[in-house]
Amino acid sequence: MILRGARVVTPTDDLDGVALVISGDTITELIEESSATPAAGEQVFDLGGGLLVPGYIDIHCHGGGGADFGSADPSEIVRAADYHAGFGTTSMLASLVSSPAAALTEQLHAVAVVAREAATSVVGVHLEGPFLSHRRRGAHNVEHLIDPDPAAFDGWIEASNGIPAMITVAPELPGALELIERAHAAGVTAAIGHTDATYDEAVQAFAHGARIATHLFNGMRPIHHREPGPVLAALDSGVACELINDGVHLHPAIVRMVADRDPAQVVLVTDAISATGLGDGVYGLGGQRVRVVGGRARVSNGSLAGSTLTMDEAVRRSVFDAGLSIVEAVAAATTNPARAVGLAADRGAIEVGLRADLVHLDLELRPQRVMRGGSWLPERD
């Protein structure tokens, strides 16, 4: 298959006059359009303008389209993933909020089944808790928060059955640094978040192996000139920094500030919940009622409860509101998250040898068609 007729966005360039050659599920060549002569039986797709970018990778998403990754029902997990695939997300971690240990085990098993057996965008799991700060818990149910527990962690990793995994921990909790080291040794990506940690406590966590700051600025001690806290610790440590760029969680100037410091640290995420795409109303998340008004989701204590964001909107806002270049914004939704959670060996960029996960965008950066593993997905209704 040959794809031509659109500008191609690689990790470093925005290229015109380039065609992609795809064999099976893999990008095999990038060639000049003028030399794109199809072999016998080879399909040629003229995209008719716009941009061709890697498939988006969302490492923090709880659901969408009325479906929740925490349901422990594989069919509902598939439905949530398929909803986001329609907006360009071709790889994602299914995020689970704090819940009782037995419930998390059941949810992890269901996500693992989907990641291994179903043709979806779910490739792994993100445990957002329960080792989180009571003070910075946000929308997490306080009844389900516990101190880091190595035995519980080991059981959850066993339930995940070897799929890529990530866990968010508040590093100031007793045993947190040991848990971060345990996760790192097990091949699990450790993140810090929902934390009241000081700058020094957060720096210690990164020194012990944490590699991501979960939704930077949100759910953590704010910056103060005498105690800069985990935000500055993450920026200084050079780790990946999740940003929920929905116009609610962060001001565009904050997104631009982080990108200006080091665009390679920016990881766009949605933190989307099941309400995404359904409009205002009352929904559930981790056993709590969530009210969505004007697209903003909150629990009864007023805390934001995830978002109703999709990755395509996060990219558009990064370019049109925050002023990132198209190369920077696309990398923040593809290359940077792939690198952060260990997926960069086979996805996250338009490069020879990587998976043919692609999104064709119009000039307003709205998805026109989505390819996953070399096959076009059905168009959204």
N, C-alpha and C positions, 0 to 999 in steps of 0.2 A: 504494500500500500504506500502511495506517495501523497503527502499533504503539502499543498502549496497555496499561495495567494494571500498569506497573512504575515505580518511581522512576527518574528520569533523572539521571545524573551528568554534569554539564558541567565545563569546566575550573575553574569557581568555585563551583558550587552542587550540591546534592543536592535535586532537585525532585520534588514529588509532584503528581499530577493533570495531568501533561503528556503529550501524545501526539506521536509523530513521524509526519510524512508523508514518504514516500519515493517518488521517481519514478526509475525505472531504477536507477542506482547511486549516486544522490545524495539527501541529506537536503534536502528543499525547504521544510519548515515545521516549527516547534515550536508547538503549539496547545494550548489547554485541552481536556482530555478531554471535557468537557461539550459542546464544540462540534465534536467529531470526527465529523462526518457523512460517511459514505463516498459518493463519487460512483458513478454507475452502473458496475458491473464492478470497482470498487476493493475489494481484499481488506482485511479488518480482522483483525489478530492480537491477541487478548487474552492477554497474557503471564502473567496470573494471579498477579501479585506479584513480589517480588524487585527487582533493580536492572538497569537498562540502561546499559551503559558503552561507551565507544569500544573498538574492537578493539585488542588489545595490540600494541605495536611493540617487537620485540626486536632491538637493534642489535649483539648479541654472542652468537652461537649457532653451534656447530660441527656439530650434528646431533641425532638423536634417533630412537627407535623402531628402532634397529639400522642406521640409515643415516647416512652421513658426508658433509658438504658438500665435503670434500676429495677425494672419490673420482674426480672428473672424469667421472662418469657422470650425465648429466642425469636419468635415471629415479631414481637414488638421491637426488639433490638434491630432486626432487619428493617422494619418499617421506618424507624428513626434514621438509620443510616441512609436508606434510599432517599428519604426526604432531603437530607443535606447533600447527597450526591447530585441532585438536580441543580444545585447552586455551585457545583464545581469541586466539592470536597470528595476526593477519590481515595483518601486514606485518613483514618481517624482513630483516636483512642476513645473508647467509651468510658466516660467519667462517672464514678459512683460516689454519692455523698455519704456522710457518716451515718452508719446504721449499726444495729447489733451484730456481733461477730458472726452468728449463724446466718443472718440474712445476707451479709456481705459474701460469705462463702457461696451461698446459693446464686447470688448475682454474678459473681466471678465465674462460676462454672458455666452459666448461660452465655456470658460474653465469650468465654473460651471456645464454646461449641460453635458459635457464630463465626468467630475469627478463623477457625480451622476448617469449617465445613460448608459455610455459606458463601456465595459469590456476592460479597458486599464490600463496603469501604472500611469496615471495622477490622483493624489489624492488631489491636491490643487494648489494654485497660489502664485507666488512671484512677487510683484510689485517692480521692480527695478527702482524707480523714481515715479513721476517727482520731488520729493523734494530733489534735488541733487545740489552740488556745481558747479557753472559755471567753476571754475578754474580746477576742477578735474573731469570734466564730461566724459572724455574719448570719447567713440563713441556715447554718447547720444546727440540728436539734441538739441542745445542750445535754439532753439525757443520754445521747449516744457517744459523747466525747470521752476518751480515756487516755491515760498516759501510754507512751510507747510500750508495746508488749511483744517481745520477740517470738513467743510461741504462737500468738495470734497471727503475726506477720508471716511466719513460716507456713501456717495453715492456708493462708490466703494465696501465697505464692504457689503452693501445691495445687490449689483449686484453679489457678490461672493456666495451668497445664503448659507452661513454657512460652506463652505468647508474650510479645513485648509489654512491659509493665512499667508504671510510674507511680510514685506515692508522694503525697504532700504531707509534710511534717512541720510542726511548730518547734524550732530547734531549742527553745528555752525550756521545754518540758523535761522532766527527769528521764534519763535514758535515751533522749532523742539522738544525741551524737552517735551512740552505739548502734541505734536503729538505722541511721543513715549509712554508717559503715557496713552494716549487715546487708542493707539493700544494694549498696554498690558492689559488694562481693557476690551477691546473687544475680547480678546483671540487671537489676531494677534501677531505673532512673529516679533519683531522689530529688525532690523539690522542697523549698520552704514556702510556707504560706499560712494564712490565718494565724498570724503570729504577732506576739507583742515583744519579740526579741529586740535587744539593743543592737547597735552596729557591731560590737565585738562578738556578741553571740551569733549573729548571722554570718560574720566572717569565719568564725569557727566551723559553722555548718558547711560552708563551701570548702574549707580546708579538709573536712572529713569526707567529702565526696558528693555533696549536693551540687546539682548542675543547673537548676532552674529556679526562678522566682515565680511562684504561682500568682497570676493576675496582679502584677506589680502595682503598688499603691493601694489596691483594694484588699481589704481583709488583713491589713498589717499596720503596725505602728507608723504614724506619719513622720515625715522629715521634720526635725527641729534643729535649730542652729547649734545647740549644745549636745543633742543626742540624735544623730542623723538616722539611726534605725536601720531596718533591713533594706529599705529602698536604695540608699546610697551604698550599702554593703554589696548588694547585688550588682549595681553598676560598676563599682570599683573592682569587683572580683571577676568581671568579664563573663558572667554566666548568662544563659538565655533568660530573657525577661518577657513573660507573657503580658500582652496588652489586650484588653477588651475594648476595641475601638468602635463603640456603638454610639458615641455622642452623649452617653449617659454616664458610664463609668469613668471616663477620662475626657478632659478638654483636649481638642486637637493640638494645642500648644504643648501639652505634656507629651503627646505622641511624637511630635516633632523634636522636642528636647531630647528624648531618649534616642531617637534615630540620629540626631546630629552628633550625639556623643559617640555612638558606635552602631551603625545600622545592622551589623551582623548579630547584635544581641537581641534585636526585636523579633518576637514571635507573636504573630497575630493569632488570637483564639476567639471562639465565640462565647464559651460558657453558656451555650444555649440550653434551654429547658424544653419540656414537652410542649409548652404553650407557643413555641416559635411557629409562626405561620397561621395561627388560629385566631388572633385578635384578642381583644380585652376579655377578661373573665376571671374565674377562680379555678386554679389548678393545684396540683400537688407536687411536692418535692421532698423526698426523704421523710415522709410522714407529716409534713407541715403544709398548711394551706398557703398558697401563693396567689396574690391578687395582681393581675396585670391591668394597668390603666395607662393608656397612651403608649403602649409598647414597653412600659417599665414594670418589671416584676419585683414585688416586695412581699416579705412575710410580715406578720402582725407587729413585730418590733420595729418596723420601718426599714430594716436592712434590705438592700438589693438582693434578689434571689436569682442569680444568673442573669441571663439576657434573652432577648428574642432575636438575636443577631444571626446572620449567615455569613460565611466567609467572603462571599463576593462583595457584600456591603462593607465589610471590614477593609477590604482592599480598596474599594472606591473611596471610602472616607480617608484612607491613608494618603491617597493621591490628591483628591480634590479639596479636602478640608485641612489635612495636616501638611501637605506640600512635599511628601516624599516623591522621589522619582518612581517611574513605573518599575524599574529594575529593583529598587529598594523595597517597594511594596510587595511585589511578587515574591522576592526572596523571603520576606517576612512571613509569607503564607505558605511557603514551599520548602526552600532550601534550609532555612534556619530551623524550623521545627523538625525537619527530617534529621538534621545533625544533632539536635538536642536530645532526641530519644532513640538514637541509634538506627535510624531507617535510611540513612544517606547512601548506603552501599548499593541500593537498587531503585531509589525514587527521590523525588524532590527537586529535579532539574531536567531541563531538556539537554541531554548529553547522550552520546553514543554509548550503548550498553545498559542504559537505565530503562525502567519500565515505561511503556507508552501510556502514561497517565497524563492527559492533556485537557485543557479547557480552551475553547475558542471564544474570545471576547469581542464584542463590538467596540467602537471607539469610546463609548461611555462606560466601558469595562463591565458590561452585563453579559453573563454567559449565554452563548447561542447554542452550543452543543458541548457535550462532555464525553471524553474517551477514558475508559478505565481498562488497563491491560490490553490495549490494542483494539478494543471494540467500543463503538459508539453506544452510549446509554440511551434509553428511550427519552424523548423530550418531555419536560414537565408539562402537566396539564395546565 
